Amino acid sequence: MAALDPAELRAAASAVVTAPLPAVNTTLVSPAGFDAFDDDGPGAPPRPLAQLRTTSSGSLRLYAGRTRLTDLGRPAVVSTTALAQVRPYAGVQVPFGAATGPVELAGFLRQLLVGGVPVYAPDLPLVVRRLLGTVLGDLVAGLTPSTLADPVRRERWSVAARRAALRAATAAAGVASSPPSVTAVVAPGDAVLLRDLRRQTWPALTVRVAEGAAERRRAVEACETDLVTLPASGLSYAPEYVEDLVLGRGYGQRPVSGLRVRRTFLPALDTTVRAPGEPTERPADSLTAATVLASPGDALALGLADLDDPLTLVDVGDDGYATHDLGVWRVVRDAAATDAALRAGGRQAGGTGRVDPGYASYFARTD
């Protein structure tokens, strides 16, 4: 290397950075089964990290302390078994110099990231960071032990990383030149909901306004897009809401995606309360109606356009997949609903501070 001309060195480095990385098969590796550690209450000890190690032959292994979890082979392949074995851990620690080359390491890390596994690599080589791309590279480089120790912050990091990895490394969002088109059918007059939909990151989104069940049904019947969803007033939708549902429908391998809304934002207290509920990132037989994404035919069969209360759970049988629930939350502004949300229990996540449920009635007063 030292004998090479500087121009030749630059060309060699450029060739490595632009080397194509293998696509990740979401049939084998996906966020399905991600553990948000909801059962880890306040004061629980932080989860340990699994460690990546390179053998003398160049193959990769995952360890937990001195216990070998799995052999990954060469080139390293993350199987469904290996993914299940690292779920109980906060993430995977990657030492400097792991693997036999930057392309192999970057390809392996993309598999972990597609699976939602946090990658702690404070000494990640610059060439590997560039191979991962700007967004993924920055996310991995910026992950800290304090984020891994906090279940809420860890889940948010995982969601951001898996979203970027799924778009860059898989076909979960459809063919890049033709992503599935989506229509959102909404009731008129809700400026906040329309604002949320205007902010969506999914590029192929059409918004159609329809008032009443009959008009909603006609809108779905006349829908010319691949997929349809019926967002509702009373919920707030993150900018990545539609994108995450499209991705979840792809890697969840179910015709219907959605989530169960567990989060309630209390503006009077600047606090979000997360109620107990079913785990996410797995197949589900019921989903909150106003979060369901499906083909127009499936949406009609489920009766989504005819529901009096779109915030209720709808039975989707064996066809549903529940994505993470970070992207949709209820917003309640009156004192009674604020008090009820606090009394329902669950974990308070986000906001200026924590509110003791024992003082719920006092703090919930908004008049």
N, C-alpha and C positions, 0 to 999 in steps of 0.2 A: 504494500500500500504506500509506503514511504517513497518508493521509486516512481510512483505514478505522477503524471503531470497534473497540476491543480485542476485544469479543465476536465481531465478524465475523472478525477475524484468527484467533481461536482456532477458530472454526467452519471456516474455510478450511484451517487446518493439520490439523484433525481429518479433514477430507474427503480430504486427500492421504494421510495415514497409513493410512486405511481403504480406500484405492482398491484394487480387485481387480487383482492381477498376473496376467498370462497364464500358463496352465499350460505346463510344459515337456514336449515330446514326446521320450520316451526312445528312440524309434526313431531319432531323429537325434542326441540328446545323452544320453550316459550315461557312467558310469565305465569302460566297456569300453575297453581300450587304455591305461589309466593306467600310467605308468612309475614304478615304485618306486625307480629308479636303483640296482638291486641290484649293477650292475657298477662303481659308483663306490666304489672301495676307500678305506681310511683314508688321509687326507692328500690325497685328490683335491680339486681346486679346486671351490668351490661353483658350481652351475649359475646362469647369469644369469637375470634376469627379463625377460619380454616386457612391453611398455608399451602401455597403452590411451591413445589420443589422439583428440581431437574435432576434426573439420574445421570450416572456416568455415561450411559448410552445415548443420552439426549432426550429420552422420553420424559413426560411430565406426570407428576403424581400430586394428589391432594392429601394433606395430613391435617389432623386435629391434635396438636401437641405431638406425641410420639405415635399416635394411632394412625395407621394408614387408612384413609377413607376409600380411595379408588385409584387405579392406574388409568391414565388417560391415553396412553399409547403415543404413537408418533406416525403422522401428525396428530396432535391432541384433538380428541373428539369428546364433547360433552354429551353423554348419553342421558336418557331420562332417569336412569338409576343414579348417576353421578349428581344430577341436578337435585334429586330428592335428598341425597346425602348432605348437601351443603345448605339446604333450606333452614335447618335449625341454627345456623351460624349467622353472625352479623354480616359477614361477607367473606371474600377471599383476599388474603394478603399476598401480593406479588412482589418478590424481592428483585432488586436490580440484577440484571444478567440472567433472568429466567429464560428458559427455552434456548434453542440453538440459533435463533435469528429473529430479527424484528418482524418479519412477515408472519412466521409461525406464531409468535407471541400475540401479535395484533389479531390474527384470525381466531385464536383461542379466546382472547378477551372479548371479542365481539359475541361469541357464543354465550359467555357468562352474562354480558349486558343484555342480550336479547332475552335471556331467562330472568331478567330482573335482579340478578345477583350483584350486590355492590362490590366493586373492585377497588381495594385499597392499595394503591401503588404510588407512594410518595416519591419514589426514585424512577418513575417511568421514563425510559429513554425518549429523547425528543423525536427520533425517527418513528418510534411506535406511536407516539402521540399524534404525529402527522398522518400516519397510516389510518388511525382511527377516525380522522377528520376533526375539524375545528370544534364542533359541539361536543362530541363524545370525548375527545382528548382533553378539553377544558374541564368537563365534568369529572373525569377520572383524576386529573391532576389536582382538582380542588376539593376532593373528598377528604374529610378530617375525622379523627377518632371521636370528636364530640358529636358529629353528625351521626356516626354509626351507633353511638351510645343512646341516642334519642330515637325511639321507635317512630315518632311522627316525622322528624326530619329525615330519618333513614328511608321511610316509605316515599316521601316526596322526591328524594334524590333518585331512588330506584325508578319511580314513574317517569321522571324526566329522561333518565338514561335509557330505559327500555324503549321509550317512544322514539328517541333519536336512532337507536340501534335497529329497531324494527323497520323504520323507514329506509335506513341506509343498507341493511344487510339481508332483508327478507322480502318476500312477495306478499306479506300480510296485508298491505294496503293496495293490492292489485298491481297490475302492470304499470310501470312508471309513466308510460305514455298515455295510459287510459285508466286513471283511478275511478272507482265506482262513484257515480253521481248520487247526490242526496237531496231530497226535498224535506224541508221542515214546514209542517203545517201548524199554524198558530192562530189563536183568536185575536181579533182586532183590539186596539186600544191599550196594549201593554207596552209602553215605551221602553221599560227596563228590559223586558224579554227581547224585544227587537234589537236593542243595543247589544245584548249578549250575543245574539246571532250574527250581528254585523261584525263582531270581533272574532268570529270563529277562524281557526287556522286552516281548516279543510278547504281546499280551493274550489272543489266542485259542489258547492252548496247553493240551493235555490230556496228562498223563503216564500211561502204562499199563505195569505191570510184568508181564513174561513171562519164564519160565525155560525155556531150551532152544529149539532150532530149531523144533520142532513147535509149541510154544506161541507163539513169536514170529510164526510164519507165520499161525496162527489169529488172533492179535491184529491183524495187518495186514489179513487178509481181512475181519475184522469191523469194521475202522476206518470210522467214519462222518464223519470230517473230510475236508477237501479234500486235505490233504497229510500226509505221514508222514515221520519220520526215525528212525533207530535209533542214538542215541548209545551210546558204549561206555566201559567202564572202561579206565583207562590214559590217557584224554584229559581235559583240563580245558577247559571251555567258558566263554567270556566271556558276560556277561549279554545282549549283543546278538547272540549267535550265531544264534538262530532268525530274528530280525528281518532280519539281513543276508542270510540264505539266501532268505527270502521276497522281499526287495527284488531280490536278484540274479536270482532266477528271473523276476521281472517285467521288468527292463530288459535282462537277458541274452537274452531271447526264446528260451529253451530250456526243455523240460519238466522237466529235471533240473538242480538247482544243488548246489553243494558246493565243496570245496576239496581241495588236496593239502597234507597236514600236513607242514610243514618245520621247525617250531619244537619244541625240547625244553627243558623247564625242569629245571634241576639244583638241587634244594633244598640239597644239601650245599655248593654254591658260590654260591647265590643268583644264578644266571646263566642266561640263556636263550640257547641256541645255535640259529642258523638255518642249516640245511643248504642247499646249492645245490639248485636245482630249476627246474621249468618256471615261466614268468611267470604271474601271476594276472590277474584281471579280463579274461578272454577265453574264447572257447569252448574246451572241453577234452574229449578222448575218454576220459579216465580220471580218477577222483576217489577220495579216501579213503572207503571204504564207510561208516564211522561218521560222516561229515559230509554224506551225500547227503540232499537233500530232494526228494521227488517225490510224485506221486499214489500211492495205495495200489496201483493196478494196475501202474504202472511199477516200484514198489519190489519187487513180487512177480516181475515179469518179469526184473528184474536179479538176483534171488536174494539180496537183502540179508538176509533173515531166515534164510537157510540157511548163511551164511558161518561157517566155523570161526574165522577171524581177521578181525574187522571193521576192523582197522587197515590192511589191505592195500588196494591200488588195485583198483577195480572198473571194468571196461570199460563205458562208457556210449555208445559210438559217436558219432554226430553230435548226440546229445541233451543234452550236458553243457555247463554254464557254470561256470567256476571263479571264485569271488569272492576277495577279498583273504584272506590267511591269518593275519591278526592275531588272529582270534577263537578259535582252537583250537590247543592244543599238547599234546605228550606230557609226562608227568611221570615221571622216573626217579629212584629213590632208592638203588638198590644201586650199589656201586662199579664193577662191570663195565659196566653200562649207562651210567653217567656217563662212564667212560673212553672207551667206544665213541663216545658222542656228541661228545666233544671231538676224538677222532681223526678223525672223519668230516669235519672241516673246516667251512667255512662261516663265517659272521659271528656274533660274539657280540653280542647286543643285549639290553640290560636287565640289571639286577642291580647289585651293589655294585662290581664292577670287571671287568676283562678278564683272562682266563686264557690264558697262552701255551700253545698245543697241545704244545709241546716238553716241558712239565712236566705233561702230562695225567695220567700214571700217578701222579705224586706227589700232585697236588691232588685227584684223584678218590678217594683213600682215605677211606673213611667209618668205618673201625673203629679 
